[in-house]
């Protein structure tokens, strides 16, 4: 009788010098890593993180406490190495690339940023769809191309971050549509909307949802999404195609993942959900995906920060699987 890979991995995990299940979630992560890479000895090679940045027309409606200028200003901060994502990536040896998917700003030519600008932000969804289907397809295609380059350069582990004032609004709308949940359950405070301001944001998003009736997944993403979200969707789909370990950050990255799964359900198999965001609605998406997050630290920053912080824990899962002695290796009695 042939023993399948999953059973072989579980057997290897169980025979390590520890009580059964004593490493908790690390054991589940190790099993998933082995299944993704189709091996009993998974390795995380050249981890990379792509940060997609874009502006959103819906920000003109006051759904964020911050002005749109903060998008380009934060991108400048990324490029100078001063943001949270920079320091976490540096700490953990993760390569980072900042990609302009559609920021409403002309960056200096000598800035360390990849220019993939499709438009100067999405359109105001209260008035018209966020993107045309053609723009959405192009964003997805470019996101896939960036992942291809990372894979060709030797990366088998990839994470995604984002920057875009107002981008919790499109994420809430995508979640609302694909999970068929009330918009109230999908809308959170984002960068700081509370009380009456949160009620206002919810009302705006409800009005937008009632305005459109897209039929296909690509039409839904184009109508309610954003350029950086569409680019991330394409990137996630390509990362799965490349057989990569995909580290999913918080609310916005998970909304992009939910969207990617509408295109290809098997994408879920390659995704490790790195943390439980404080953003309202994230827990509902994690439940929909049957995902147990690696960390729960009360974070809600975005940028890919949760993925970068969780990476050492995920690496620890591969390390124990590959390097920890078995009972037989160590000459230790294995009492079951």
Protein Blocks (a to p, Z undefined) as FASTA:
>chain_A
ZZdfklmmmmmmmmpccdehklmmmmmmmmmmmmmnopabdcdehiaddddddddfklmn
opafbdfklmmmmmmmmmnopafklmmmmmnopacddddfbpcbdddfkbccddfbfbgc
dadfklocfbdfklmmmmmmmmmmmmmmmmmnopabdcdddddehilmmmmmmmmmmnop
afklmpcekjopghjlmmmmmmmmmmmmmmpccfbfmlmmmmmmcfklmmmmmmmmmmmm
nopacddfdfmlmmmmmmmmmmomklmmmpccfbdcfbehjlmmmmmnopacfbdghpae
bnolmmmmmmmmmmmmmmmmmmmccfklnopacdZZ
